[in-house]
Amino acid sequence: QVQLVESGGGLVQAGGSLRLSCAASTRTYRMGWFRQAPGKERTFVAAIWGGGDQGYLDAVKGRFTISRDNAKNTVYLQMNNLKPEDTAIYYCASTGASAGEYDYWGQGTQVTVSS
């Protein structure tokens, strides 16, 4: 069982930056960030594999950077040049210690970008 605790959300003006953190209770293989805007489905934002490979939603490429600190079992999402359309609840997700599905989810953290 993996427990995920997110932090770092908040209110920011367009063009600003935020950094989200997600601490896992144990080692994981793949960690990712998803987001859900009001009235919309949850969508993938970014992922990072145990070896450091990364993947991003096209809409955030060049603005968001995912990274991880394996010693701390923590993943980060640095979000720069935020836009109002980035407003959503952001969720951290992970697999277990080996490859597989995103079986574990955090509670979510609100990101609001004002225009």
C-alpha positions in Angstrom: 0.0 0.0 0.0 1.3 3.5 -1.0 0.1 6.6 0.7 0.5 9.9 -1.2 0.4 13.3 0.3 0.3 16.4 -1.9 1.1 20.0 -1.1 1.9 23.3 -2.8 -1.4 24.3 -4.4 -2.8 27.8 -4.2 -3.9 30.9 -6.0 -1.6 32.6 -8.4 -2.0 35.2 -11.2 -1.6 34.3 -14.8 2.1 34.1 -15.7 3.0 33.1 -12.2 4.6 29.9 -10.9 3.7 27.2 -8.4 5.5 24.0 -7.3 3.5 21.0 -6.3 5.0 18.2 -4.1 3.8 14.7 -3.5 5.4 12.5 -0.9 5.0 8.8 -1.1 5.1 6.5 2.0 7.4 4.0 0.2 9.4 3.5 -3.0 7.4 3.7 -6.2 8.2 3.0 -9.9 6.2 5.6 -11.9 4.7 8.7 -10.5 2.4 11.1 -12.2 0.3 14.2 -12.0 -3.3 14.5 -13.2 -5.8 17.3 -13.1 -9.5 17.8 -13.1 -11.1 21.1 -13.9 -14.7 21.8 -12.9 -17.2 19.9 -15.0 -14.4 18.0 -16.9 -12.8 14.6 -16.7 -9.6 14.0 -15.0 -6.7 14.2 -17.5 -3.0 13.3 -17.5 -0.5 16.1 -17.0 2.9 14.6 -16.5 4.7 11.4 -15.5 8.2 10.3 -14.4 9.5 6.8 -14.4 12.0 5.3 -12.0 14.9 5.8 -14.4 14.0 9.4 -15.0 12.1 9.3 -18.3 9.4 11.9 -18.5 6.1 12.4 -20.3 3.9 15.5 -20.6 0.6 16.7 -21.8 1.2 18.8 -25.0 -0.6 21.8 -23.4 2.0 22.0 -20.6 5.2 21.2 -22.5 7.8 23.9 -22.0 5.9 25.3 -19.0 5.7 22.4 -16.5 8.6 20.2 -15.3 8.3 17.0 -13.4 11.1 15.7 -11.2 11.6 13.3 -8.4 13.9 12.8 -5.4 14.1 9.0 -5.0 15.8 9.4 -1.6 12.7 11.1 -0.3 10.2 9.2 -2.4 8.9 12.6 -3.5 7.8 13.9 -6.9 7.5 17.5 -7.8 5.7 19.5 -10.5 7.2 22.9 -11.2 4.6 24.9 -13.0 5.7 28.1 -14.8 3.8 30.7 -16.9 0.5 29.5 -15.5 -2.6 30.2 -17.5 -6.3 30.4 -16.3 -7.0 27.1 -18.1 -4.5 25.4 -15.8 -7.0 25.9 -13.0 -8.0 22.5 -11.6 -7.6 20.1 -8.7 -4.2 18.4 -9.2 -3.8 14.8 -8.2 -0.6 12.8 -7.6 -0.7 9.2 -8.6 1.7 6.3 -8.4 2.3 2.7 -9.2 3.8 0.4 -6.6 7.5 -0.5 -6.5 7.3 -2.1 -10.0 5.7 -1.2 -13.3 2.0 -1.3 -13.5 -1.1 0.8 -13.3 -1.7 4.0 -11.3 -3.1 2.2 -8.3 -2.6 4.9 -5.7 -3.9 8.4 -5.6 -3.5 11.5 -3.4 -6.3 13.6 -2.1 -5.7 16.4 -4.6 -4.6 20.0 -4.2 -6.4 23.0 -5.7 -4.6 25.2 -8.2 -6.3 28.4 -9.2 -4.9 30.8 -11.8 -6.5 34.2 -12.0 -6.5 36.3 -15.2 
